[in-house]
Amino acid sequence: AEVNKEIAHVEECQRQLEEAQAQLKALMKLKEKREQALEEAKHEAGADRDTAVARAEAAKEAKYKELDEEIVDKLNSEDQEWKKSHEEFQMDESEMKKIEAEFREVAAQLRQSRQKADPQGGVYPKEEEKSAAASSHPRLVVLALASVAVSCCAVVLA
């Protein structure tokens, strides 16, 4: 009877063991499924992360390229403005040289007409010189205009 009791007890233990093994198998399958799902989720998250990083890098590159293009455009426009200003300055300088040459010519003519006026120190020139002085009067106007132009150019250049 005791042997039967022990056989029943062993059979009960064996049944419990089989149930526990079946339960363990089910839990192992569940664990395996969860690990597989976790791996897939990690892989997807990694892929999503890689995609997000790639998008962020592309956005940065696009922004940097846009900034570079803006800087290049700005430098080109400033260069064109400089060239234009330089050309205008060169033209103004050549005009100024021309006006200075005219000014020197008129000044020389004025000196000559003053020397011819009256070498004896008189206040009024002689009749011959009066016609010369009258003819030099337009020269004085040109001289005055030239000096005004030179002073204007000097103000513009300053």
GROMACS elastic network, one bead per residue, 0.5 to 0.9 nm:
[ bonds ]
;  ai    aj funct       b0    kb
    1     5     6  0.60514   500
    1     6     6  0.84817   500
    2     6     6  0.61066   500
    2     7     6  0.84658   500
    3     7     6  0.59667   500
    3     8     6  0.84122   500
    4     8     6  0.59754   500
    4     9     6  0.82782   500
    5     8     6  0.50711   500
    5     9     6  0.59750   500
    5    10     6  0.85292   500
    6    10     6  0.59597   500
    6    11     6  0.83404   500
    7    11     6  0.59543   500
    7    12     6  0.83789   500
    8    12     6  0.59503   500
    8    13     6  0.84111   500
    9    13     6  0.60619   500
    9    14     6  0.84546   500
   10    14     6  0.59312   500
   10    15     6  0.84578   500
   11    15     6  0.60672   500
   11    16     6  0.85110   500
   12    15     6  0.50259   500
   12    16     6  0.61156   500
   12    17     6  0.84334   500
   13    17     6  0.59441   500
   13    18     6  0.85142   500
   14    18     6  0.60929   500
   14    19     6  0.85166   500
   15    18     6  0.50594   500
   15    19     6  0.61573   500
   15    20     6  0.84756   500
   16    20     6  0.59562   500
   16    21     6  0.84143   500
   17    21     6  0.59293   500
   17    22     6  0.84275   500
   18    22     6  0.60103   500
   18    23     6  0.83840   500
   19    22     6  0.50177   500
   19    23     6  0.59944   500
   19    24     6  0.83723   500
   20    24     6  0.59000   500
   20    25     6  0.84541   500
   21    25     6  0.59935   500
   21    26     6  0.84970   500
   22    26     6  0.61742   500
   22    27     6  0.85297   500
   23    26     6  0.50521   500
   23    27     6  0.61023   500
   23    28     6  0.84994   500
   24    28     6  0.59523   500
   24    29     6  0.84895   500
   25    29     6  0.60916   500
   25    30     6  0.84942   500
   26    29     6  0.51191   500
   26    30     6  0.61435   500
   26    31     6  0.85317   500
   27    31     6  0.59759   500
   27    32     6  0.84414   500
   28    32     6  0.59981   500
   28    33     6  0.84983   500
   29    32     6  0.50029   500
   29    33     6  0.61139   500
   29    34     6  0.85743   500
   30    33     6  0.50536   500
   30    34     6  0.61263   500
   30    35     6  0.85394   500
   31    34     6  0.50730   500
   31    35     6  0.60692   500
   31    36     6  0.84898   500
   32    35     6  0.50725   500
   32    36     6  0.60590   500
   32    37     6  0.85122   500
   33    36     6  0.50513   500
   33    37     6  0.60773   500
   33    38     6  0.84594   500
   34    38     6  0.59495   500
   34    39     6  0.84844   500
   35    39     6  0.60627   500
   35    40     6  0.85272   500
   36    39     6  0.50449   500
   36    40     6  0.61602   500
   36    41     6  0.85146   500
   37    40     6  0.50448   500
   37    41     6  0.60384   500
   37    42     6  0.84982   500
   38    42     6  0.60442   500
   38    43     6  0.84668   500
   39    43     6  0.60244   500
   39    44     6  0.85102   500
   40    44     6  0.60540   500
   40    45     6  0.83676   500
   41    44     6  0.50596   500
   41    45     6  0.58848   500
   41    46     6  0.83131   500
   42    46     6  0.58736   500
   42    47     6  0.84022   500
   43    47     6  0.60705   500
   43    48     6  0.84424   500
   44    48     6  0.59108   500
   44    49     6  0.82927   500
   45    49     6  0.58433   500
   45    50     6  0.83669   500
   46    50     6  0.59799   500
   46    51     6  0.84059   500
   47    51     6  0.60252   500
   47    52     6  0.84495   500
   48    52     6  0.60018   500
   48    53     6  0.84826   500
   49    53     6  0.60186   500
   49    54     6  0.84342   500
   50    53     6  0.50705   500
   50    54     6  0.60460   500
   50    55     6  0.85402   500
   51    54     6  0.50326   500
   51    55     6  0.61238   500
   51    56     6  0.85631   500
   52    55     6  0.50590   500
   52    56     6  0.61068   500
   52    57     6  0.85651   500
   53    56     6  0.50303   500
   53    57     6  0.61108   500
   53    58     6  0.85209   500
   54    57     6  0.50934   500
   54    58     6  0.60942   500
   54    59     6  0.85579   500
   55    58     6  0.50176   500
   55    59     6  0.60797   500
   55    60     6  0.85661   500
   56    59     6  0.50592   500
   56    60     6  0.61715   500
   56    61     6  0.85983   500
   57    60     6  0.50370   500
   57    61     6  0.61092   500
   57    62     6  0.85417   500
   58    61     6  0.50596   500
   58    62     6  0.61021   500
   58    63     6  0.85667   500
   59    62     6  0.50816   500
   59    63     6  0.61570   500
   59    64     6  0.85984   500
   60    63     6  0.50727   500
   60    64     6  0.60877   500
   60    65     6  0.84654   500
   61    64     6  0.50648   500
   61    65     6  0.59758   500
   61    66     6  0.84603   500
   62    65     6  0.50573   500
   62    66     6  0.60849   500
   62    67     6  0.85914   500
   63    66     6  0.50614   500
   63    67     6  0.61822   500
   63    68     6  0.85454   500
   64    67     6  0.50248   500
   64    68     6  0.60335   500
   64    69     6  0.85442   500
   65    69     6  0.61231   500
   65    70     6  0.85800   500
   66    69     6  0.50931   500
   66    70     6  0.62061   500
   66    71     6  0.86552   500
   67    70     6  0.50278   500
   67    71     6  0.61699   500
   67    72     6  0.85768   500
   68    71     6  0.51109   500
   68    72     6  0.61171   500
   68    73     6  0.85287   500
   69    72     6  0.50573   500
   69    73     6  0.60199   500
   69    74     6  0.84664   500
   70    73     6  0.50917   500
   70    74     6  0.60594   500
   70    75     6  0.85510   500
   71    74     6  0.50361   500
   71    75     6  0.60856   500
   71    76     6  0.85076   500
   72    75     6  0.50809   500
   72    76     6  0.60650   500
   72    77     6  0.85833   500
   73    76     6  0.50538   500
   73    77     6  0.61426   500
   73    78     6  0.85511   500
   74    77     6  0.51660   500
   74    78     6  0.61118   500
   74    79     6  0.84817   500
   75    78     6  0.50577   500
   75    79     6  0.59850   500
   75    80     6  0.85559   500
   76    80     6  0.61648   500
   76    81     6  0.85936   500
   77    80     6  0.50616   500
   77    81     6  0.61575   500
   77    82     6  0.85607   500
   78    81     6  0.50022   500
   78    82     6  0.60892   500
   78    83     6  0.85973   500
   79    82     6  0.50201   500
   79    83     6  0.61766   500
   79    84     6  0.85846   500
   80    83     6  0.50658   500
   80    84     6  0.61161   500
   80    85     6  0.85371   500
   81    84     6  0.50732   500
   81    85     6  0.60715   500
   81    86     6  0.84368   500
   82    85     6  0.50644   500
   82    86     6  0.59358   500
   82    87     6  0.85317   500
   83    87     6  0.61285   500
   83    88     6  0.85784   500
   84    87     6  0.51708   500
   84    88     6  0.62285   500
   84    89     6  0.85589   500
   85    88     6  0.50345   500
   85    89     6  0.60202   500
   85    90     6  0.85358   500
   86    90     6  0.61195   500
   86    91     6  0.86049   500
   87    90     6  0.50201   500
   87    91     6  0.62038   500
   87    92     6  0.85374   500
   88    91     6  0.50432   500
   88    92     6  0.60328   500
   88    93     6  0.84333   500
   89    93     6  0.59256   500
   89    94     6  0.85109   500
   89   157     6  0.76864   500
   90    94     6  0.61581   500
   90    95     6  0.85271   500
   91    94     6  0.51335   500
   91    95     6  0.60990   500
   91    96     6  0.84464   500
   92    95     6  0.50187   500
   92    96     6  0.59643   500
   92    97     6  0.85760   500
   92   153     6  0.72535   500
   92   156     6  0.89719   500
   92   157     6  0.81987   500
   93    97     6  0.61801   500
   93    98     6  0.85884   500
   93   153     6  0.83966   500
   93   157     6  0.87098   500
   94    97     6  0.50576   500
   94    98     6  0.61842   500
   94    99     6  0.85961   500
   95    98     6  0.50131   500
   95    99     6  0.61149   500
   95   100     6  0.84978   500
   95   153     6  0.87761   500
   96    99     6  0.50404   500
   96   100     6  0.60028   500
   96   101     6  0.85297   500
   96   149     6  0.81188   500
   96   150     6  0.64039   500
   96   153     6  0.67267   500
   96   154     6  0.86021   500
   97   101     6  0.61420   500
   97   102     6  0.86178   500
   98   101     6  0.51351   500
   98   102     6  0.63029   500
   98   103     6  0.85437   500
   99   103     6  0.59586   500
   99   104     6  0.85821   500
   99   146     6  0.61180   500
   99   147     6  0.84032   500
   99   149     6  0.74916   500
   99   150     6  0.68427   500
  100   104     6  0.61229   500
  100   105     6  0.85405   500
  100   146     6  0.75568   500
  100   147     6  0.84254   500
  100   150     6  0.71735   500
  101   104     6  0.51315   500
  101   105     6  0.62327   500
  101   106     6  0.86667   500
  102   105     6  0.50323   500
  102   106     6  0.61374   500
  102   107     6  0.84535   500
  102   142     6  0.86707   500
  102   143     6  0.80764   500
  102   146     6  0.73206   500
  103   106     6  0.51729   500
  103   107     6  0.59868   500
  103   108     6  0.85163   500
  103   142     6  0.81621   500
  103   143     6  0.59568   500
  103   144     6  0.88211   500
  103   146     6  0.58499   500
  103   147     6  0.70909   500
  103   150     6  0.88720   500
  104   108     6  0.60607   500
  104   109     6  0.85773   500
  104   143     6  0.88600   500
  105   108     6  0.51320   500
  105   109     6  0.62734   500
  105   110     6  0.86418   500
  105   143     6  0.89956   500
  106   110     6  0.60933   500
  106   111     6  0.86212   500
  106   139     6  0.63049   500
  106   140     6  0.75008   500
  106   142     6  0.74540   500
  106   143     6  0.58644   500
  107   111     6  0.61937   500
  107   112     6  0.86167   500
  107   139     6  0.88888   500
  107   140     6  0.86517   500
  107   143     6  0.71239   500
  108   111     6  0.51156   500
  108   112     6  0.62555   500
  108   113     6  0.86560   500
  109   112     6  0.50828   500
  109   113     6  0.61498   500
  109   114     6  0.86094   500
  109   136     6  0.77381   500
  109   139     6  0.79213   500
  110   113     6  0.50769   500
  110   114     6  0.61287   500
  110   115     6  0.85819   500
  110   136     6  0.71647   500
  110   139     6  0.76997   500
  110   140     6  0.74858   500
  110   143     6  0.89072   500
  111   114     6  0.51088   500
  111   115     6  0.61535   500
  111   116     6  0.86377   500
  112   115     6  0.51126   500
  112   116     6  0.62366   500
  112   117     6  0.86426   500
  113   116     6  0.50957   500
  113   117     6  0.61215   500
  113   129     6  0.77533   500
  113   132     6  0.69814   500
  113   133     6  0.65478   500
  113   136     6  0.72080   500
  114   117     6  0.50544   500
  114   118     6  0.78129   500
  114   119     6  0.89773   500
  114   133     6  0.83277   500
  115   118     6  0.70070   500
  115   119     6  0.66440   500
  116   119     6  0.66317   500
  116   125     6  0.81719   500
  116   129     6  0.65485   500
  116   132     6  0.85976   500
  117   121     6  0.87473   500
  117   122     6  0.84641   500
  117   123     6  0.88176   500
  117   124     6  0.75999   500
  117   126     6  0.68987   500
  117   128     6  0.88373   500
  117   129     6  0.55735   500
  117   130     6  0.76787   500
  117   132     6  0.84799   500
  117   133     6  0.76642   500
  118   121     6  0.56846   500
  118   122     6  0.57137   500
  118   123     6  0.75925   500
  118   124     6  0.72340   500
  118   125     6  0.52481   500
  118   126     6  0.67814   500
  118   129     6  0.80100   500
  119   122     6  0.75331   500
  121   124     6  0.88405   500
  122   125     6  0.69689   500
  124   130     6  0.84257   500
  125   128     6  0.79056   500
  125   129     6  0.56979   500
  125   130     6  0.58641   500
  125   133     6  0.83008   500
  126   129     6  0.52464   500
  126   130     6  0.60079   500
  126   131     6  0.88940   500
  127   131     6  0.66217   500
  127   132     6  0.87125   500
  128   131     6  0.55763   500
  128   132     6  0.65412   500
  128   133     6  0.87232   500
  129   133     6  0.57847   500
  129   134     6  0.82563   500
  130   134     6  0.59056   500
  130   135     6  0.83173   500
  131   135     6  0.60482   500
  131   136     6  0.84628   500
  132   135     6  0.50060   500
  132   136     6  0.60637   500
  132   137     6  0.86402   500
  133   137     6  0.61358   500
  134   137     6  0.51392   500
  134   138     6  0.78423   500
  135   138     6  0.65342   500
  135   139     6  0.75722   500
  136   140     6  0.64368   500
  136   141     6  0.89154   500
  137   140     6  0.50779   500
  137   141     6  0.66372   500
  137   142     6  0.88485   500
  138   142     6  0.62945   500
  138   143     6  0.85110   500
  139   143     6  0.60002   500
  139   144     6  0.85222   500
  140   144     6  0.60491   500
  140   145     6  0.84708   500
  141   144     6  0.50731   500
  141   145     6  0.61348   500
  141   146     6  0.84658   500
  142   145     6  0.50117   500
  142   146     6  0.59575   500
  142   147     6  0.85411   500
  143   146     6  0.50209   500
  143   147     6  0.61672   500
  143   148     6  0.86020   500
  144   147     6  0.51636   500
  144   148     6  0.62209   500
  144   149     6  0.85980   500
  145   148     6  0.50733   500
  145   149     6  0.60826   500
  145   150     6  0.85647   500
  146   150     6  0.60758   500
  146   151     6  0.85274   500
  147   150     6  0.50638   500
  147   151     6  0.61115   500
  147   152     6  0.85094   500
  148   151     6  0.51320   500
  148   152     6  0.60952   500
  148   153     6  0.85987   500
  149   153     6  0.61134   500
  149   154     6  0.85248   500
  150   153     6  0.50542   500
  150   154     6  0.61064   500
  150   155     6  0.86062   500
  151   155     6  0.62134   500
  151   156     6  0.86222   500
  152   155     6  0.50624   500
  152   156     6  0.61309   500
  152   157     6  0.85402   500
  153   157     6  0.59600   500
  153   158     6  0.83830   500
  154   157     6  0.51390   500
  154   158     6  0.60257   500
  155   158     6  0.51178   500
